[in-house]
Amino acid sequence: MAIAEQGTISIHTENIFPIIKKWLYSDHEIFLRELISNAVDAIKKMRMVSLSGEYSGEVGEPEIVITLDQDKNQLSITDNGIGMTAEEVKKYINQVAFSSAEEFVEKYKASEDQAIIGHFGLGFYSSFMVAKLVEIDTLSYQEGAEAVHWSCEGSTTFSLEASERTERGTTITLTLQEEEKEYLEEARIKQLVTKYCDFMPVPIKLGEEQINKQKAPWKESPSNLTDEDYLEFYRYLYPFQEDPLLWVHINTDYPFIVNGILYFPKIKPDIDVTKGQIKLFCNQVFVSDNCEEVVPQFLLPLRGVLDSTDIPLNVSRSFLQADRTVRQIANHVAKKVGDRLKELYREDRAKYISSWQDLGTFIKFGSINDDKFKKQVEDILIFRTTATLGADVPEGEGQEGDVWGDDKQADSYCTIQEYLERNKEKHENKVYYCTDEVNQATYVDLLKNQGIEVLYMDAFIDQHFVPFLEREYSDVKFLRVDAELDETLIDQDKPAEIVDPNTNQTRSDMIKELFEKSLNKPQLTIRTESLKGDNAPPAMLLLPESARRMQEMMAMMQNQAVQFPTEHTLMVNTAHPMIQNLINLSQGSVISGSGESPSAALSKQICEYVYDLALMAQKGFDADGMKSFTERSNQMLTKLTELAVK
């Protein structure tokens, strides 16, 4: 029977007609993804109908073929799927937003591996963003079905007539608008297929060449993949990047479907932790370059793929909608990441330690921002320590409550709880920590020489993590090594030496007075102590913990660089030979008249120099300070040479 009909497309008022509202899709290139997705659906439907026994003919090898005809300004997409009858075309094409996928899935109850991509009924109409004429030639699998030709120029008027098509399936032909001719270029089509359709489970051909990878590793069972498979996939997704530290393979089908492979990359100093790099797919169809709504914020620097048919997208599949399921998936992803980290901690501690510099950033940031994640990882939060414990432990082994390393020369690591337990006899409920291994080396050595263990908290996140630890361990005092001197560092047994019986002035009093007069800095506190150890420096700066942190917090709130605290303490070591000699040098008192003796003037410059060195150790110089230091150093050295040649 010949088919000839004219009619009007029925628009459901509760759904926006995307021909009229073209901005429904943010990018015109989306049309290719949508049409290929529909073709994949048609092929899957054919397979399901065949499996159900409704079709006994030859299904054939599935394929989607893209054809470009520059002479006719046409692009066509052909599939060998289920096809459509005239009635189905009128029902599913002419009635905008009446999705055949929903009705089909309900009828056949598709299993996960046969899931249908389309759920919106609008993807087909994205073709009108780039085409001035859209044509459909289709032949249904049903016995006795007649081929149908449908065409529309982007208005609500269509034509439906008989087609000469003889093979089961559908061809969509787009006659492109003049400004959209880029989609006739092979390179552009290959680029879009790679971006959106690379992992669709059907071969996509441009002419005779297959242009998609087809295999989606995240859909595989982890037991079927080797380490090299995971690395190869990472290199494909992120070319020219360092290999990842480790990965997490997620395969969940209850209470929601989510698959994916997430990688821990090496953290670069300039990484933007607010920008996600995980690629979002919906049933192997690429949706977005990031999925910030599907993973907790602290996991945004992870890389890889997440794929879920349960993630609610808007009709263009371009943006996530706020949804309880999304929050549940985010929590599930965080749990899987935590489980993987704990597994690595238990099974390969050497690798865990060697990766800690990067993993620690994720774990600490996650602990601060997610209570559930914090509970998961609180026992695997480790810190490098000055202690040399565990040196005799064989590689990969450990003793309960001890510290472990990847070899005998390796740095030792421990948890806060292990540190507190090990040091409770020396300094109960105190944790000494270092934030700059180079500039705080003097302070660390002083403590080490007196048998006091120091933890290194020198990652960029630790400025925020120390206050978090203080809240977690409310009865513990966290002290940066340059904040205060432990009593064990001070020689309490050395008696105060009286140098002026008339005033009972001690040598310490004289040293303090000398530095106060020489430096003349009202906001600087001078403190004198006799320090133990031959390697103790002549002077050190102490930065009160509370004042320093307040200044750091204010700088962070105002988005400014942290300035060196104006109020600080210069701790002068009275036991140092140079300081003792300085007193004797300063006693070259004032000459008759108004000038100073050379020795008294030199002692003043040495006091300034000692203070400068202490400042330098704490990075306390700005540009003007460094200039002044250089000038003073030259002046002092000149005087020393003058004294030496006399």
BELWOJO-V565146 format. One record per helix or strand. SS is the DSSP state (H for helix, E for strand). FROM is the first residue (numbers start at 1). LEN is the number of residues. If there is no record, write none. Layout:
ss=<SS	SS>
from=<FROM	FROM>
len=<LEN	LEN>
//
This chain:
ss=<E	E	H	H	E	E	H	E	H	H	H	E	E	E	E	H	H	E	E	H	H	H	E	E	E	E	H	E	E	E	H	H	H	H	E	E	E	H	E	H	E	H	E	H	E	E	E	H	E	E	E	H	E	H	H	H>
from=<4	10	22	30	64	74	86	95	100	112	123	131	148	157	169	178	186	204	209	217	222	227	246	258	277	285	297	303	313	320	324	349	356	371	383	404	412	416	430	441	455	462	477	487	490	498	505	507	524	531	539	545	568	577	598	623>
len=<5	2	3	23	6	6	7	2	9	3	7	9	5	6	8	7	12	3	2	3	3	11	7	7	6	4	3	5	1	1	24	6	14	10	3	1	3	12	5	9	2	11	4	3	1	3	2	13	6	1	4	13	6	10	20	23>
//
